[in-house]
Amino acid sequence: MSRSPRFSAIFGRARRGSAPRWSRAGKRGIAGFTLIEVLIALAIVSISLAAIGSLMASTVRATRSIEQRFALVETARAIEAGLPDRSALTGPLSGDLAGHRWRVDVAPFVAGIVDPRLPSPWVPQAVAIKVQSPGGAILQVNTIRLQRRTGG
């Protein structure tokens, strides 16, 4: 029985009474992986695991940073909501809230768009709320409050 030349080129010539070439497990190099192939696969896996570990570590750091920032903002909001009435807010205030140190400074608002000589029942006051977390991060919120003009 004759085989086509292409079949013979791909699979080799089959000898009578012997197993085909591709089924011989005893021939060196056909039965498994070489040591260099295993080492390369291990190197690729270790590089992939290191990259995943690095990504997870940076995600944890970013999450912690966002949580600290959120705690600072919430503390500043609570302090702002608890500020005394306009007439009682005249000087610096300070304190501690949930481990966060805070300070409120009040000063006259100075800007080129505000003319203090114009008759108005209101005087703008610059209010600076500064909050420091136990870890040392600082948040400062600057706002303006109107205070009723006194005397005249």
VENCORJO-V73689 format. One record per residue. RES is the residue in one small letter. PSI is psi in whole degrees, -180 to 180 (* if undefined). OMEGA is omega in whole degrees, -180 to 180 (* if undefined). Layout:
RES,PSI,OMEGA  RES,PSI,OMEGA
This chain:
m,125,-177  s,147,-179  r,158,178  s,155,-179  p,-32,-180  r,-43,178  f,-44,-179  s,-35,-180  a,-35,-178  i,-49,-172  f,-5,-178  g,174,-180  r,130,178  a,129,177  r,147,179  r,134,176  g,1,179  s,155,180  a,151,177  p,157,-177  r,-42,-175  w,-13,-178  s,-3,-180  r,116,179  a,-16,-177  g,-16,-177  k,135,-177  r,135,177  g,-16,-179  i,-30,-168  a,-7,-177  g,-160,-179  f,150,175  t,166,-179  l,-39,-179  i,-37,177  e,-41,179  v,-43,180  l,-40,178  i,-42,178  a,-43,177  l,-39,178  a,-42,179  i,-43,179  v,-43,-179  s,-38,177  i,-41,178  s,-44,179  l,-38,177  a,-40,178  a,-41,178  i,-42,178  g,-42,178  s,-41,178  l,-42,179  m,-40,179  a,-42,179  s,-33,177  t,-41,178  v,-43,178  r,-43,180  a,-40,179  t,-43,179  r,-41,179  s,-41,178  i,-41,179  e,-40,178  q,-43,179  r,-43,180  f,-41,178  a,-39,177  l,-45,-179  v,-43,180  e,-38,177  t,-44,178  a,-39,178  r,-42,180  a,-39,179  i,-44,180  e,-40,180  a,-28,-178  g,8,179  l,147,179  p,171,179  d,160,-178  r,-42,-177  s,-28,-179  a,-12,-179  l,89,-176  t,-31,-175  g,-172,-179  p,142,176  l,151,177  s,165,-180  g,-165,-178  d,131,180  l,114,178  a,40,179  g,-5,179  h,126,175  r,141,-179  w,158,178  r,138,177  v,123,177  d,135,179  v,132,179  a,159,176  p,140,179  f,122,-179  v,120,178  a,157,-180  g,-17,-177  i,-8,-179  v,120,178  d,111,-177  p,-14,-179  r,-17,-180  l,141,178  p,119,179  s,143,178  p,-5,-176  w,146,175  v,124,180  p,138,177  q,132,175  a,125,-180  v,122,178  a,120,178  i,119,-179  k,125,-178  v,134,177  q,128,-179  s,165,177  p,-27,178  g,-10,178  g,-10,179  a,143,-176  i,139,174  l,131,177  q,129,179  v,124,178  n,131,-180  t,174,180  i,135,175  r,144,176  l,135,178  q,139,-180  r,133,-180  r,135,179  t,151,176  g,87,167  g,*,*
